[in-house]
Amino acid sequence: MSRTDSGARTDTRVEVTCEVDGVSHCLRAEPRETLAGLLAGLGSPVSTGCDQGECGVCTVRLDGRPVRSCLVLAAQCHGASIHTARSGAPALTGVRAWLSAASALQCGYCTPAFVTLLTDTADTADTAGTADTANRTVEEGPAAVAGAPARHRISEATCRCTGYPGLAHAASGLAAGTSPPGRPPRVEDERLLTGRGDFVGARDLPGQLWARVVRSHVAHAALLRVDVRRALRHPGVFAAYTADDLPEAMRVLHRELPAPAEPVLATTDLRYVGQPVAVVLAESAAAAEDGAELVDVVCAPRTPLSGPEHGTAHLSDDDPRWIATVRQRVGPEPADVDAAVVLTRTFRLPRQTAMPLETRGLLAEWDVRAPRLTVHGVTKHPQLTRQLLARALDLDPRHISLPAGDVGGAFGVKGETHPEDLLVPWLTMRAGRPVKWLEDRAEHVVAAHHSRGMVWRAELRADPDGRLLGARAEIVADAGAYVRPLTTLQALLATALFPGPYRLPRYRARARCLLTSRTPVGPLRAPGRLEAAFVRERMLDLLAHELGLDPVEVRRRNLLTAADMPYDVGTVNEGPVRYDSGDFLSAYERALRRAGAARPGPSGSPDGTAHGPGGPEDPGDAPEGGWRRGTAVVPFVDKAGLGGDERAVATLRPDGTVRIDAAAAPSGQSHRTTLARVAATALGIPCDRVDIVLDDHTSGATGPGTFASRTVTHTGNAVHAACVALRRRAAEWTRAEGADGEQPGNAEDAEDTAFGAQAAVRASGTSRTAVPFDRIARRGGAGLRAVGRYAIDAHTYPHGAVTCAVAVDPELCLVRVERLAISCDAGRVIDERVVRGQLAGGLVQGVGAALLEEIRYDERERPLVTGFAEYPLLLAADVPDVDVDLLPPAAPTAGTPYNPLGVKGIGEAGTSAAAAAVAAAICAAVPEWTPAIDRLPLSPEHLHASVDALTRRTGARHSPGRGIPVPRSDT
């Protein structure tokens, strides 16, 4: 509705008649409403990731053709036939079966788009090349895509989780017309493949209001006035609030942290672009957005505080901008050792952010009579969020419910407390109506926390044979505008894990965190480790270059072996860094052998080896014969699993199924699948007889949540303990009841269950001795309950090596990744599909960080990124398939912590060494560039600048390089 000059309202809506998945609809739509909005209003919501047609996750079929529904107006759909992933068309069954069997989905937020893209209709049958498809009509619905375009078709949408190998495998299988492998689906698959994921954006409540946050457009200013009167007069606006409206307990986000205290809504200062200033509530998302535009923010700009890349020499040691310092000290002073070579280099790592395809969002509802506050969209550590909300809103924590819905990726950014996490629950209590808030992509870029952002000054000392004698690191970390609970985490982890898998007898590190006029920082997948590995491995390549040695040999001479275990690194992160087991040298040698034997296959080939489109057989616009190739293998050790008291509950139901309550908060990691397998194997029942419940805070299940790759170790072992206890209780009940015919087996069977390759391939997911829980339940045993606890405060350390092969055009500074592989000791494997998927997805995400990702700022500290156009993510066409090699678990030692499942967290292992491997591969292809590569991302622009600077200094010229010999794929 809009107002005329006379104050009357004119209905500007247009009539739209269309068919959605075979059902006819007739409705009236606002002129600016998109097809995505229309589908949401009809109860068939689609995922949206950018609202600018950049990511492709909102793809549907409009009259047979794939379209991005965020770019199509609802009015354009009059008389049209629309098909979504919810369609019941028979052909979609085969597409879904292939995607599930190929492990082509994780969080599932983008999955409906790929289901849609891998189908076709008569209008596009000419590209599919099959007569059967050509004879179809639009009314018959979609058919499976066939032919060569299949691999290219999946590059029309973005996936942030999987790394694309499963999607490429499914696309190839569909194109070849073959049947998918007969693998059982994940617990999560069915609803995600049919577009029925429980994402917060797809959920609405009757009578809900929409919230829109008004944000600062300047990086640093004195806030003089916030005037909401014009917004309140706008049609559809329900209310508007500023900091003055907030109760005292709500005004500061984290009162216990050092100054400057971060306000929920700005009070006297504006300290970064994107800082919340006010909030508008309205009857629709459009009205809320319009109202927010009408809020007047008056401020007096100040000189912004620049980032560490601009230098910090002018700051004294006691300058208030230094908000924290982290130090590490190992062995004697490195400078005192007599070294044959001393290398010193400066490295710059850019600000990056998680960019999950689903932006942050919350849906809150307050039932004053219960009383009950329910907040959808909370993830990562809901128990901590519950406590924070209870304090801020003066509620009993037992009256706060945080249901665990589906989450479209998190990667560290979701679940860390932001101002909106307090603001939206307060709004629903204030308004007395449900309140929904979804940030758009431009908001996400400036409002969700950033990470990385470091300048390193590294020093390495070695003997003439390349053996490490000592190292020193001076780091300045960009902390952003305010201190948050994990502001110093990446500095802590970077300094603690810099030694990596090598012997380093002497080491000193100091990391200082610097306040800037930028978005506050927090964790991002493999925080601190990606940065440390990049710097460390660059220094080793420089050392090899300086000494005229093979980089492989330098790494060999310094890697730890099984004989060194357990090994005390001497540094501290959340606790002492002690590698309890592993043979890092053997893992490296195995990866080297695999790298030398690799023979890449055609693009998207079902055997799992592939080049992306535009592979070495197609040099594109580069000078003929100008591509140079190199392969590097980089070892790594990652840390996983943070302590905490974890409790899980196992309960026998009347129908003989077992309910498992746990405190995990997944965001695409397949927790329900993994925990169901843990429980089923321990109980001796099929996986489909186990129900995993993650959102009942009254069940007795407790734990910090899902972060730091801790879930499989801590939650998994707690579930295992609960199931062992339930099995024991079942045996006791059977004996007490005199049910002589029941044989629940020995509890020791569950204790001894092996989750290695033998157990992982059991389709039924059962252990050696079946337990007749269904008969026990029928005879009165329903309600048997057991609690399992795991409270070991220790990390696990997955280790291995990353292999990267690249082709480089030295003239254009183009880098094309041609092969990716990771070897990893993941401990005992619960579900091989899940482990492989996490490793591959993490590796590809790290490659994106190495090649593309960067948040840049102008001279006034305003970010130059608004979405995926300026912050591109890798597509399927950009990367090959990922070869995952699961190493045999390392034998435990006297230093190995109690871990009945023998598992290790691997959610970040693939990411940690990815950037280091890409840089090393570029140096193998063009060795004369070795001294030049000193920053990320390794984009053509930055490579040009670095190589030009090197040329000016040394007059270096391109010359044939060396590396691990890998045959050209065009020979």
LINRAJO-V165650 format. One record per residue. RES is the residue in one small letter. PHI is phi as a letter, one per 30 degrees, with the letter a starting at -180 (999 if undefined). NEAR is the number of other C-alpha atoms within 8 Angstrom. D_CENTER is the distance of its C-alpha to the mean C-alpha in Angstrom with 1 decimal. Layout:
res=(RES/RES)
phi=(PHI/PHI)
near=(NEAR/NEAR)
d_center=(D_CENTER/D_CENTER)
This chain:
res=(m/s/r/t/d/s/g/a/r/t/d/t/r/v/e/v/t/c/e/v/d/g/v/s/h/c/l/r/a/e/p/r/e/t/l/a/g/l/l/a/g/l/g/s/p/v/s/t/g/c/d/q/g/e/c/g/v/c/t/v/r/l/d/g/r/p/v/r/s/c/l/v/l/a/a/q/c/h/g/a/s/i/h/t/a/r/s/g/a/p/a/l/t/g/v/r/a/w/l/s/a/a/s/a/l/q/c/g/y/c/t/p/a/f/v/t/l/l/t/d/t/a/d/t/a/d/t/a/g/t/a/d/t/a/n/r/t/v/e/e/g/p/a/a/v/a/g/a/p/a/r/h/r/i/s/e/a/t/c/r/c/t/g/y/p/g/l/a/h/a/a/s/g/l/a/a/g/t/s/p/p/g/r/p/p/r/v/e/d/e/r/l/l/t/g/r/g/d/f/v/g/a/r/d/l/p/g/q/l/w/a/r/v/v/r/s/h/v/a/h/a/a/l/l/r/v/d/v/r/r/a/l/r/h/p/g/v/f/a/a/y/t/a/d/d/l/p/e/a/m/r/v/l/h/r/e/l/p/a/p/a/e/p/v/l/a/t/t/d/l/r/y/v/g/q/p/v/a/v/v/l/a/e/s/a/a/a/a/e/d/g/a/e/l/v/d/v/v/c/a/p/r/t/p/l/s/g/p/e/h/g/t/a/h/l/s/d/d/d/p/r/w/i/a/t/v/r/q/r/v/g/p/e/p/a/d/v/d/a/a/v/v/l/t/r/t/f/r/l/p/r/q/t/a/m/p/l/e/t/r/g/l/l/a/e/w/d/v/r/a/p/r/l/t/v/h/g/v/t/k/h/p/q/l/t/r/q/l/l/a/r/a/l/d/l/d/p/r/h/i/s/l/p/a/g/d/v/g/g/a/f/g/v/k/g/e/t/h/p/e/d/l/l/v/p/w/l/t/m/r/a/g/r/p/v/k/w/l/e/d/r/a/e/h/v/v/a/a/h/h/s/r/g/m/v/w/r/a/e/l/r/a/d/p/d/g/r/l/l/g/a/r/a/e/i/v/a/d/a/g/a/y/v/r/p/l/t/t/l/q/a/l/l/a/t/a/l/f/p/g/p/y/r/l/p/r/y/r/a/r/a/r/c/l/l/t/s/r/t/p/v/g/p/l/r/a/p/g/r/l/e/a/a/f/v/r/e/r/m/l/d/l/l/a/h/e/l/g/l/d/p/v/e/v/r/r/r/n/l/l/t/a/a/d/m/p/y/d/v/g/t/v/n/e/g/p/v/r/y/d/s/g/d/f/l/s/a/y/e/r/a/l/r/r/a/g/a/a/r/p/g/p/s/g/s/p/d/g/t/a/h/g/p/g/g/p/e/d/p/g/d/a/p/e/g/g/w/r/r/g/t/a/v/v/p/f/v/d/k/a/g/l/g/g/d/e/r/a/v/a/t/l/r/p/d/g/t/v/r/i/d/a/a/a/a/p/s/g/q/s/h/r/t/t/l/a/r/v/a/a/t/a/l/g/i/p/c/d/r/v/d/i/v/l/d/d/h/t/s/g/a/t/g/p/g/t/f/a/s/r/t/v/t/h/t/g/n/a/v/h/a/a/c/v/a/l/r/r/r/a/a/e/w/t/r/a/e/g/a/d/g/e/q/p/g/n/a/e/d/a/e/d/t/a/f/g/a/q/a/a/v/r/a/s/g/t/s/r/t/a/v/p/f/d/r/i/a/r/r/g/g/a/g/l/r/a/v/g/r/y/a/i/d/a/h/t/y/p/h/g/a/v/t/c/a/v/a/v/d/p/e/l/c/l/v/r/v/e/r/l/a/i/s/c/d/a/g/r/v/i/d/e/r/v/v/r/g/q/l/a/g/g/l/v/q/g/v/g/a/a/l/l/e/e/i/r/y/d/e/r/e/r/p/l/v/t/g/f/a/e/y/p/l/l/l/a/a/d/v/p/d/v/d/v/d/l/l/p/p/a/a/p/t/a/g/t/p/y/n/p/l/g/v/k/g/i/g/e/a/g/t/s/a/a/a/a/a/v/a/a/a/i/c/a/a/v/p/e/w/t/p/a/i/d/r/l/p/l/s/p/e/h/l/h/a/s/v/d/a/l/t/r/r/t/g/a/r/h/s/p/g/r/g/i/p/v/p/r/s/d/t)
phi=(999/b/c/c/d/d/j/d/c/c/d/c/d/c/d/b/c/a/b/c/h/i/c/d/b/b/a/c/b/d/e/c/d/c/d/d/d/d/d/d/d/c/i/b/d/c/d/b/b/b/i/b/i/c/c/i/d/c/d/b/c/c/h/j/c/d/b/c/d/d/c/c/d/e/d/d/c/d/i/c/c/c/b/c/d/d/e/c/e/e/d/d/d/d/d/d/d/d/d/d/d/d/h/c/b/b/d/i/d/d/e/e/d/d/e/d/d/c/b/b/b/e/d/c/d/d/d/d/i/b/d/e/d/d/d/d/c/e/d/d/i/d/b/d/d/b/j/e/d/e/d/d/d/d/d/d/b/c/b/c/c/d/i/i/d/d/d/d/d/d/d/d/d/d/d/d/i/c/d/d/e/d/c/d/d/d/e/d/d/e/d/d/d/c/i/c/d/c/d/d/d/c/c/b/b/e/i/d/c/c/c/b/c/d/b/d/c/b/d/a/a/d/d/c/a/b/c/c/d/d/d/d/d/d/e/j/d/c/a/b/b/b/d/d/d/d/d/e/d/c/d/c/d/b/d/d/c/d/d/d/d/d/d/d/b/e/c/c/b/c/b/a/d/j/d/d/c/a/b/c/c/b/d/b/d/d/d/d/d/d/d/d/d/c/d/c/c/c/b/c/e/b/d/d/c/d/d/d/d/d/j/b/d/d/c/d/d/c/d/d/d/d/c/a/b/c/b/b/b/b/i/d/d/e/d/d/d/d/c/d/b/b/c/b/b/c/b/b/c/d/d/b/b/d/h/d/d/c/d/d/a/b/b/c/b/c/c/d/d/d/d/a/c/c/b/c/j/d/b/i/b/d/d/d/d/d/d/d/d/d/d/d/c/h/b/d/e/d/c/c/c/b/e/c/d/d/b/d/i/b/h/j/d/d/j/d/d/c/e/d/d/c/d/d/d/d/d/d/d/d/d/i/b/e/b/c/b/b/d/d/d/d/d/e/d/c/c/d/d/c/a/i/h/b/b/c/c/c/b/b/b/b/d/d/c/i/d/d/c/a/a/b/b/c/b/c/c/d/c/i/d/b/d/c/e/c/e/c/d/d/d/d/d/d/d/d/c/e/e/i/d/c/d/b/d/b/a/b/b/b/b/c/c/c/d/b/c/b/e/e/c/a/d/b/e/i/d/i/d/e/d/d/d/d/d/e/d/d/d/d/d/d/d/d/d/d/c/i/c/d/e/d/d/d/d/e/d/c/d/d/b/d/d/d/d/d/b/c/d/j/c/b/c/d/a/e/d/b/d/d/a/k/b/d/d/d/d/d/d/d/d/d/d/d/d/d/c/d/b/e/c/d/e/i/d/d/d/j/c/a/c/d/e/i/d/d/d/b/d/i/d/d/e/e/i/d/d/b/c/a/b/b/b/c/d/a/b/c/c/b/i/c/d/k/d/c/b/b/b/c/b/d/c/d/d/i/d/c/c/c/c/b/c/d/b/d/b/j/d/i/d/d/d/d/d/d/d/e/d/d/d/d/d/i/b/d/d/d/c/c/c/c/c/c/b/c/d/c/d/j/d/b/l/d/k/c/a/h/h/c/d/d/d/d/d/e/d/d/d/e/d/d/d/d/d/d/d/d/d/d/d/d/d/d/d/d/d/i/d/d/d/d/b/d/i/c/d/d/e/d/d/c/e/c/c/d/d/d/d/d/c/d/d/d/i/c/d/d/c/d/c/d/d/d/d/d/d/d/c/j/d/e/j/e/b/b/c/c/b/b/b/d/c/a/c/c/b/d/b/l/a/c/c/b/c/b/c/b/c/d/d/c/h/c/b/b/d/c/a/b/b/b/c/a/d/c/i/d/c/d/b/d/d/d/d/d/d/d/d/d/d/d/d/d/d/d/d/d/d/d/c/b/d/a/c/c/b/d/d/c/i/c/d/c/c/b/a/d/d/c/b/d/c/d/c/e/d/c/b/d/d/c/d/c/c/d/d/e/e/d/d/d/b/d/c/d/d/e/a/e/d/i/c/b/d/b/d/c/d/d/d/e/c/d/d/d/d/d/d/d/d/d/d/d/d/b/e/d/d/e/d/d/d/b/a/c/d/d/d/e/d/d/d/e/d/d/d/d/d/d/d/d/d/b/i/d/b/d/b/e/c/b/a/d/d/b/e/d/d/c/c)
near=(8/8/9/8/5/5/6/7/8/8/6/8/9/9/10/13/12/13/12/11/11/9/6/8/8/8/7/8/12/8/10/6/11/12/13/13/11/11/11/11/8/7/6/8/11/11/12/11/13/12/10/6/9/8/12/12/16/15/14/14/12/12/8/16/10/10/10/12/12/14/11/11/13/15/11/6/13/10/8/10/15/13/15/12/13/10/10/6/10/7/10/15/8/9/14/11/9/14/13/12/13/12/12/13/13/11/14/13/15/15/12/18/14/11/13/14/13/13/13/17/16/13/10/10/12/9/7/13/10/10/6/6/13/12/7/9/8/12/6/7/10/13/12/12/12/13/11/8/9/14/14/11/9/14/10/9/13/13/10/11/13/15/14/12/14/12/13/13/13/14/13/13/13/15/12/8/7/7/7/10/7/5/6/6/9/8/8/10/11/8/9/13/13/12/12/8/11/9/12/13/8/11/8/8/6/5/6/11/13/13/15/14/10/12/10/12/6/11/15/15/13/11/14/9/8/12/8/11/7/10/15/11/7/10/7/9/16/10/8/12/11/12/12/6/6/9/6/5/8/11/11/10/12/9/6/4/9/7/7/6/12/10/10/14/12/14/9/7/9/13/12/13/16/11/13/13/14/14/13/17/13/15/12/9/10/6/13/17/9/10/15/13/8/9/13/8/9/8/9/8/8/7/7/10/9/8/10/12/7/6/7/6/5/5/6/6/5/5/7/5/7/12/11/8/9/11/9/12/10/11/8/7/9/13/6/6/8/5/9/8/8/9/10/8/9/9/11/12/12/13/12/12/11/11/7/10/14/11/13/9/11/14/15/14/13/14/8/6/5/5/8/11/12/11/14/12/15/13/13/14/12/13/10/8/11/12/9/8/12/12/9/10/9/7/10/7/9/7/9/13/12/12/12/12/9/12/16/15/13/10/9/12/14/10/11/8/6/8/11/7/9/13/9/15/14/9/9/14/10/6/7/7/11/15/15/14/11/11/10/10/12/9/11/12/12/11/9/10/11/15/13/15/11/14/13/12/11/14/11/13/14/14/11/8/7/12/10/12/14/14/13/11/13/10/13/12/14/14/14/13/12/11/15/10/7/9/11/10/11/15/14/12/12/13/17/12/12/10/10/9/10/8/9/11/9/13/15/13/13/12/15/13/14/15/13/13/16/11/15/13/13/15/13/13/9/11/14/15/15/15/12/12/15/12/12/10/11/13/12/11/11/11/10/13/11/7/9/6/10/8/10/7/8/14/9/8/8/10/11/12/11/9/6/7/11/12/9/8/10/10/12/9/9/5/6/9/12/9/12/14/14/11/11/14/10/8/15/13/8/8/15/9/8/8/12/9/7/7/7/9/9/8/11/17/11/8/4/11/15/14/15/14/8/9/10/11/7/6/12/5/4/9/7/6/5/9/13/11/12/19/18/14/16/13/13/13/11/12/9/15/15/11/11/9/11/15/17/18/17/15/12/15/12/11/8/14/12/11/13/14/14/16/16/13/12/13/12/13/10/13/10/9/10/12/12/12/12/12/14/16/14/15/15/13/14/11/12/5/10/14/10/11/9/11/9/10/10/6/7/9/14/12/13/13/12/13/9/9/13/14/14/13/13/14/17/12/14/14/19/13/12/15/14/13/12/15/12/10/11/13/12/8/9/13/9/7/6/6/8/7/4/9/8/13/9/9/10/6/12/13/9/6/10/8/11/9/7/8/11/13/6/8/7/7/13/15/15/7/9/11/10/9/11/10/9/14/15/11/6/6/12/12/9/11/10/12/12/14/13/12/9/10/7/9/9/10/12/16/15/16/15/17/15/15/14/16/15/14/12/11/5/8/12/9/11/9/12/15/15/13/11/17/13/13/12/15/11/12/12/12/9/8/7/11/11/9/11/15/16/16/14/16/15/14/13/15/12/11/13/14/10/13/12/10/12/9/9/8/5/8/12/10/11/9/11/12/10/10/8/8/12/8/10/12/11/15/12/10/13/17/15/13/10/11/8/8/10/6/8/9/6/8/9/6/8/9/7/5/8/6/11/7/12/14/16/13/11/16/16/18/17/16/18/15/15/14/14/14/13/15/16/17/12/15/16/18/11/11/10/11/8/9/12/11/10/12/13/12/12/10/7/11/11/10/8/11/11/8/9/12/10/7/6/6/7/7/6/7/7/5/11/10/10/10/8/11/6/6/9/5/4)
d_center=(40.1/41.5/44.6/47.7/50.0/52.2/49.4/49.4/46.3/45.9/43.7/41.9/39.8/40.4/41.0/38.5/39.5/36.9/35.8/32.3/31.7/35.5/36.2/38.3/37.6/39.7/38.4/38.6/35.7/35.5/36.0/32.6/30.7/28.4/28.1/24.7/26.5/29.4/27.4/25.7/29.2/30.4/28.0/26.0/22.9/20.6/17.0/17.1/14.6/17.0/20.6/21.8/21.6/19.0/16.0/18.2/16.3/19.5/21.8/24.8/28.2/31.1/34.4/32.8/30.8/27.1/26.4/23.7/24.7/23.6/26.3/29.1/31.4/32.4/36.0/35.5/34.8/38.4/39.8/36.6/35.1/31.3/29.2/25.7/23.6/25.6/28.7/30.9/32.1/32.8/31.1/27.7/28.2/28.2/25.1/23.2/24.7/23.6/20.0/20.0/22.0/20.0/16.7/15.5/13.1/10.3/9.3/12.5/12.2/13.3/15.5/18.7/18.8/18.8/21.4/23.4/23.2/24.3/27.4/30.4/33.7/37.2/36.3/34.0/35.8/37.4/34.1/33.5/36.9/38.0/41.1/39.8/37.1/39.6/41.9/39.4/39.8/37.2/38.5/37.7/34.0/31.4/31.9/29.7/29.2/31.1/31.9/30.4/28.4/25.9/23.5/24.0/23.5/19.8/19.3/20.4/17.0/13.4/10.6/7.0/6.2/9.6/11.0/14.1/16.5/17.0/17.5/19.9/21.7/22.1/23.4/25.8/27.0/27.7/29.4/31.6/32.5/31.7/30.8/27.4/27.3/28.4/25.3/24.7/21.8/18.9/19.9/17.3/18.3/21.5/20.5/17.5/19.7/22.4/20.4/21.0/17.7/18.1/15.8/17.3/18.3/20.3/22.2/25.4/28.2/31.9/33.1/29.7/29.6/27.0/25.9/25.4/24.8/27.1/25.5/27.2/27.7/29.1/27.5/30.4/33.4/35.7/35.1/38.6/38.4/36.1/38.2/37.0/40.4/39.8/36.6/38.5/41.1/38.7/39.0/36.4/35.3/35.7/35.1/33.7/33.0/32.9/32.6/36.3/35.6/33.1/34.7/34.9/32.3/29.7/30.3/28.2/24.6/25.0/28.7/28.5/26.8/28.8/30.0/29.4/28.4/25.8/27.4/25.8/27.9/29.5/33.0/34.8/32.3/29.6/27.4/24.6/24.0/22.1/23.6/24.7/28.5/29.5/28.4/30.2/30.5/31.9/32.7/30.3/27.2/29.5/32.1/29.6/28.4/32.0/33.0/30.4/31.8/35.2/34.4/36.3/34.7/37.3/36.4/37.9/35.7/35.5/34.7/30.9/29.6/28.2/25.3/26.0/26.2/29.5/31.0/31.9/35.3/37.0/35.4/37.4/36.0/36.7/35.2/33.4/30.4/29.6/27.9/27.0/27.7/26.2/28.6/28.7/32.0/32.6/36.2/38.9/38.6/37.2/39.7/42.5/41.9/44.0/41.5/42.5/39.7/37.7/34.9/33.4/30.7/28.6/25.0/22.9/19.1/18.1/16.2/12.7/10.1/6.5/8.2/6.5/9.6/10.8/12.0/13.0/16.1/18.7/21.8/24.4/27.8/30.6/33.4/36.1/38.4/36.2/34.8/31.2/28.2/25.3/22.0/19.4/15.8/15.5/12.6/11.6/15.2/17.6/20.7/20.3/19.8/22.9/24.9/24.1/25.1/28.2/29.4/28.8/30.3/32.9/31.9/32.2/28.7/30.1/30.5/26.8/24.7/20.9/20.3/17.1/16.4/13.7/10.5/8.9/5.2/4.7/2.8/6.6/8.3/9.4/12.2/13.5/16.9/17.7/21.2/20.5/19.6/23.3/24.8/24.0/25.4/28.4/29.0/29.3/31.8/33.6/33.9/34.6/32.5/28.9/26.6/23.6/21.3/18.7/17.8/18.1/16.1/18.7/18.4/14.7/15.2/17.9/17.2/13.6/13.6/13.3/13.0/14.6/18.0/20.5/23.9/25.1/28.7/28.8/31.9/32.5/35.9/37.0/40.2/41.8/40.1/36.6/36.2/34.2/36.4/34.3/31.6/31.0/28.1/28.5/25.3/25.1/21.7/21.3/21.0/21.3/23.8/23.5/22.8/20.1/19.7/17.1/18.5/20.0/17.2/16.1/19.9/20.7/18.2/19.1/22.8/22.6/20.9/22.6/25.2/22.7/24.5/27.8/31.0/31.3/34.5/34.5/31.6/31.4/28.5/28.4/25.5/26.4/24.3/25.7/25.9/25.5/25.8/22.1/19.2/18.5/15.9/13.4/10.7/7.8/6.2/9.8/11.7/15.2/15.0/14.0/16.7/19.2/18.9/19.5/22.5/23.9/23.9/25.3/28.0/28.8/29.2/31.4/33.4/34.0/35.0/37.4/39.0/39.2/37.3/34.9/31.3/30.9/34.0/32.9/29.8/31.9/34.3/31.9/29.5/29.9/31.4/32.0/35.2/33.4/31.5/31.0/30.3/30.1/28.2/29.9/27.0/25.4/21.9/21.7/24.6/26.5/24.6/26.5/25.6/27.3/27.5/26.7/28.5/26.4/29.2/29.7/26.0/26.4/29.6/28.3/25.5/28.4/30.5/27.9/27.3/31.0/31.5/28.8/30.2/27.8/28.7/28.7/25.8/23.8/26.4/26.0/26.6/23.1/24.1/23.8/24.0/22.4/25.0/27.1/27.3/30.0/32.6/32.0/32.0/32.0/33.5/33.6/37.1/38.5/37.8/35.8/32.6/32.3/30.1/28.7/26.6/25.2/24.0/22.3/22.2/19.6/19.4/16.4/16.6/15.1/16.3/17.7/21.0/22.3/24.6/23.0/25.3/25.1/28.0/29.4/32.1/34.4/35.0/38.3/37.2/36.3/32.6/30.6/28.3/25.6/24.4/21.4/19.4/15.8/13.4/10.9/8.0/8.3/9.1/12.8/14.3/17.4/18.1/17.8/19.8/22.3/23.0/23.5/25.8/27.7/28.4/29.7/31.7/33.1/32.2/30.3/26.6/27.7/29.9/27.1/25.4/22.3/22.4/19.7/21.0/24.6/25.1/28.8/28.5/28.6/25.1/23.5/20.8/18.4/15.4/12.0/10.6/11.4/11.2/14.4/14.7/16.4/18.8/19.7/19.3/20.3/23.4/24.3/24.3/26.3/28.7/29.2/30.0/32.3/34.1/34.3/35.8/38.3/39.2/39.8/42.2/44.0/44.3/45.7/48.3/49.2/49.7/51.7/49.6/51.0/49.5/45.9/44.3/40.8/40.7/40.2/37.4/37.4/36.2/32.9/32.8/33.4/30.9/29.2/25.7/26.2/26.7/29.7/28.1/24.9/27.1/29.0/28.5/29.9/27.6/30.8/32.2/35.7/37.7/37.3/37.7/39.7/37.8/38.9/42.6/42.1/40.6/43.6/46.1/44.9/41.9/39.4/37.8/37.6/34.7/33.2/30.8/28.8/27.7/25.6/25.9/25.6/24.3/23.2/20.3/19.9/19.7/18.3/19.8/20.8/20.7/18.9/21.3/21.1/24.0/24.5/27.3/28.3/30.8/32.3/34.2/31.4/28.7/26.5/24.1/23.2/21.1/23.3/22.0/18.9/19.3/18.0/20.3/19.1/20.9/18.6/21.6/22.9/20.8/20.6/19.3/19.2/17.3/14.3/14.5/15.1/12.2/9.7/11.7/12.1/8.6/7.7/11.2/11.0/8.1/10.5/13.4/12.3/12.2/15.6/17.2/16.2/14.1/16.4/17.4/21.2/23.9/27.5/30.5/30.2/26.6/25.4/22.0/22.7/19.5/19.6/17.1/16.0/19.6/19.3/15.6/15.3/12.5/13.6/15.5/17.0/20.1/18.6/17.7/19.6/18.7/17.3/19.9/18.6/21.4/21.3/23.8/26.3/25.4/27.1/30.2/30.0/32.2/34.0/31.1/28.6/27.6/28.4/25.8/27.5/24.8/24.5/20.7/18.1/14.4/12.5/8.8/8.9/12.3/11.6/10.1/12.9/15.8/14.6/16.1/19.1/19.8/19.8/22.1/24.3/24.6/25.8/28.3/29.5/30.1/31.8/32.9/34.8/31.5/30.6/31.9/30.4/26.6/25.7/22.7/19.4/18.6/21.1/22.0/25.6/26.5/25.5/26.9/30.1/30.5/30.0/32.3/34.9/35.0/35.5/38.2/40.0/40.0/41.0/42.0/39.7/39.9/37.8/39.1/38.2/35.4/34.8/31.9/31.3/33.4/31.4/33.6/33.3/32.2/35.1/37.7)
